[in-house]
């Protein structure tokens, strides 16, 4: 096992300041360069710098890190294999995968997000670390630790969750892992259709849909214009369009893809999806807001609640970022961890 070593750190008077970051990368050069970048940031400091997963777990057993920068392709245990253990050992630390394997559309990036990574960032070649990469890295870390959302609320609100004919789920940063936990708690026999708007690039969506199908044990498709919404199936918004529900001539439901600008600036956005569910299903629509930055989904959730529908949001403790769920929590029917959300959906039981 490689020896756990602390990177060249700040002067003693800064040792306890800043958000502690653990760097996990088998490249000596990458660890040194990223370490210097971290120490140049106002909000962060290097807590440790190690060359493999085993050393990272040993470090976390003794020391605290609030952020973990994880390479994937390392000798010994692969980063993807280790992710669940690192998330557990980190006790709430946010894992940012920094790897050349995390390119847009790469299966490894989606797998990392599903396994609990908060975000992914493509690591440039050794000769390309200078310049913009430092600014991008700092921006990604800042976003993960920006305080967002309203104050924490109780584990469950007092409103009742009624019966529903459709489930519409919105998520962003940290949402893929939460979504996977939620879906595992919903049996394949569950018949209400499930719509998903997850903030991801379009190139990720085919693999994302295939992975959700495996996790949920049900058919999952990337939405196309006029796609029929059928019982027992999932539909995922493409990365370059919003999804809206529309009524078909025979009284059924189909998807329309739209590209209008929304207040959140997101594409796809959760708001158009929830807005259309409110219009078509009213009191028989259920919205779910999982981990994510910003307030996307807050407007649509309000419209769904005003139409008599119900909204459940992920709790703060289990969220990577509590921006999106926090913006809706005070008016939600329930505030729960993802697995409990799944069980509630499966049983259609009332909170409390």
Buried (B, 14 or more C-beta within 10 A) or exposed (E): EBEBEBBEBBEEEEEEEBBBBBBBBBBEEBBBBBBBBBBEBEBBBBBBBBBBBBBBBBBBEEEBBBBBBBBBBBEBBBBBEBBEBBBEBBEEBBBBBBBBBBEEBBBBBBBBBBBBBBBBBBBBEEEEBEEEBBEEBBEBBBBBBEEBBBEEBEEBBEBEBBEBBBBBBBBBBBBBBBBBBBBBBBEEEBEBBBBBBBBBEBBBBBBBBBBBBEBBEBBBBBBEEEBEBBEEBBBBBBBEBBBBBBEEEEEEBBBBBBEEEBEBEBBBBBBBBBBBBBBBBBBBBBBBBBBBBBBBBBBBBBBBBEBEBBBBBBBBEBBBBBBBBBBBBEBBBBBBBBBBBBBBBBEEEEBE
